[in-house]
Amino acid sequence: MTDSTPPANGRVFHPTRMLICVILGFTSGLPLFILLNLLQAWMRSEHVDLKAIGLFALLQFPYTWKFLWAPLMDRYAPNLAGWKPGRRRGWMFLTQWLVAGAVALMGTFSPQRDLMTIAALAAALAFFSASLDICLDAYRRELLTDREQGLGTAMHVNAYKVAGLVPGSLALILADHLPWSQVFFITAAFMLPGIVMTLLVKEPEIRGTPPKTLREAVVEPFHEFVTRGGWSQALLVLAFIFLYKLGDSMATSLATSFYLDLGFTKTQIGVVAKATSLWASVAGGIIGGIWLIKLGINRGLWVFGVLQLVSVLGFAWLAETGPVVAGLGGVIAFEAFTAGLGTAAFTAYIARTTDPRYTATQFALFTSLASVPRTFANAGTGYIVDSVGWVPFFLICTALAVPGMLLLPKVAPWGADDENGDPKPGKSAGTVKSTESVEATD
């Protein structure tokens, strides 16, 4: 278990650490939204066929399979022309420059003439971005105490979301006035704050010996996780990670289509739904992170999980009431807010469940598993709606949120959190033996 001794200054979190989480969260989110938003807008404005644009979604596979090469990032520390910044900082520095270079280079090609080259660069960007996520998640886990995981994760996730405004808004505005090559170069320059931050922070120091061989880096993360509480407990934790966000994820997977079917106009959806969703989610993440300091991760999973479940019922209510703009704003704001709460607790739980010797590998494995429902379960939601209609669909989503909640007594017992929000020794199933990292900066 991470050392829960309060800092010497008496604060329950360190402001500098929170700032680091904000900057690196922004850095982590930027390349994904370039792939999701900017790349699509660029190709469509250059009259690339919609079918070809759609196929570009397949190039995001590295985000799902990143645990395969995560052991390399646990085992090796890059030697950058004689400079040895450490295991985490070295990979952070290298992958951020690779991301920036891929983005800047991409804009020098033409979608009409060089589509295959752009596809190759997009695949490389996805690989570099997924690799960056591996080392940033590991760094954040080792930087923060258990007590700080909730708020630090919320800061990271919210900065991640806000990063989408650069390729999804600012870059599109610039594209009306500048050549695309300059737009991509300016967008790539937004990686610089993260690069500078990497140079300023210290490598986290943890007790325990990192893997000494590649075999140990590959085998031991899985061996440690299974032997920690036995196969039955390991399977319960994995099932919980898979199920906790399943109902909420499925309920929002066809949100835009749902709003259109109800009769809302595209303008109403754009103004009310999209804007409300972003800022309610950000508010939920921040409030959830602050609340977790007092509640603790375990209690947060219980309270926020119930609120998540109730929020899905709001969509069923909206399907019954019809296209009322106030109802649309209220339902979306509540769902996004509770989703932000749940994400703060859920990601903090995943972070706490990792062993600091193998943070990169275990964190990548857990987050990959958590993304499976979004990738595969959501693929069948259209068939469900077509068969039963919207109201029964949302009731099904609500029911699918229940199994994850039923696992909480086994994986995150309510009584395992003390008054300071840290799990008591030997009581939290998801807790591992680790130690508090040292200060990140001078």
Beta strands, then each sheet from edge to edge (+ up, - down):
end
